[in-house]
Amino acid sequence: MPGLAIAAMIGVVAACAARAEPSALPPKPYRPVEIMLPPAAGDAALERLREELAAAARRRVYADLARLVVPQGFFWERDFARRNDGRRPGVDNLAAAVRLEAHDGAGWDRLAGFAAEASAEPLVSRPGVVCAPAPPRYDVVAFARLLDETFTDGAAWAYPRAEQVPVHPAPRAEAVQVTTLGLHFVRVLAWHGEGGDGRREFTRWARIVAPAGETGFVRADRLAALGDARICYGKDAFGRWSIAGYIDEEPRPKPQP
């Protein structure tokens, strides 16, 4: 009986080693899938709301923010901890969603980032609601093929926010640029410099694999991902926009070697 147990244990260890082996190999090159960045929403009233949100985030005045959020009925998707409380004012739930005062008010910085997002797309599950930023346009079939070829899922990929994004050999802005990323999906191995709760707004750098297979570091604010958090806006019967909800970010992949 002990011999059988030892043999079984050896088999388990061997199987685990076999599964772990591919992650220890150098990242392989991949065929880039191009993206097209989304256009601006083009709604003057929504643009004014974004300007007011930017001003409120800059001043960090809670009352100014409260005027921009629906009083009741605020929704929060991917609220896995179930912190959204319909009995509270909408602004309180928004503050909880973005961790408004965490890390010396980093949530205000996140709101400022949302205010700068000019694109928005309708939220299919909620008629009359749009969410920002809108995702890029891309060939869905080609992206699915890329996931199959690299044995990854969508959470392991991001895309540049601009046409030319520099890649550095180390997570330092002064490090020499080794290459640039174009408008295509890029594989992310890990997000570095996260805050205590692991949220991306506290991340400073991403360790990436370029299509040719070389690894490097990109400033995290130069990248976006399909599963990133989004802020949502709704319009009332008088045509006035307000912040109606929030979609939290999807869980991130574990760091790889």
Secondary structure by P-SEA (a helix, b strand, c coil): caaaaaaaaaaaaaaaaaaaccccccbbbbbbbbbbcccccccaaaaaaaaaaaaaaaaccaaaaaaacccccccccccccccccccccaaaaaaaaaccccccaaaaaaaaaaaaccbbbbcccccccccccbbbbccaaaaaaaaaaaccccccbbbbcccbbbbbcccccccccccccccbbbbbccccccccccccccccccccccccccccccccccccccccbbbbbbbcccccccccbbbbbcccccccc
